[in-house]
Amino acid sequence: MNDVLEAIANVLPLTYSIDALFEIAVNQEATSELWTDIAVVGGVIVVVLALASLTLRRQTA
């Protein structure tokens, strides 16, 4: 793969989720790589939810 595209792919959360699924398929027990992938995907979810909550306007009755 092109170096630029590989660098971009390495920061996308989909790459980490696919790696986690591969780890689950290959190993019967959780590995440190699996926990790292889960932590990265979970961290992205938290950051995206926090950013989304900042963009919502509060409505008071």
N, C-alpha and C positions, 0 to 999 in steps of 0.2 A: 504494500500500500504506500502511497505517496506520504512522505514525512509530515507534510502539513495536515493532510487528512487524518493521519494516525494521531497527531497531537490533538486535533479537535475531538476525535473519537474517544480519546483517553479521559476527557473531562465531562463527557455526556453521561448522565445517570443511566441511560439504557445499556451502556457498555457494562456497568457494574451489575445491573440486574441480570443480564445474560451470563456474566461470569458467575454470579451466585447460583443461577439455575444449573449451570454446568457443574459447579462444585457439588450441588445436591445430587445430581445424576451420577457423578463419579464416586463420591465418598459416602459411606453410610453414616459417618459421624461428622459433626460440625468441625470445620477447620478454621484456622485463624484468617485465612483468605476469605472464607464465607462470611465471617463476622465483620471483616473490614468492608466487604461489599454491601452487607446489610446496613452497616453504620453510615456509609456514604449515601445510599439511597434514602435512608431515614432522615439524614441531615438535609438532603435536598428537599424532601417533603416538608420538613419543618420550616426551612427558609422560604420556600414558595408560599406556604400558608401564611407565614408572617408578612410577606410582601403583599399578598392578596388582601389580608385584613387591613393593611395600611391604605389601600386604594378604595376601600368601601367608605361611603359617606354615612355618618350617623344620622338617624332620623329621630327626632324627639316629637312626642305627641303634644 
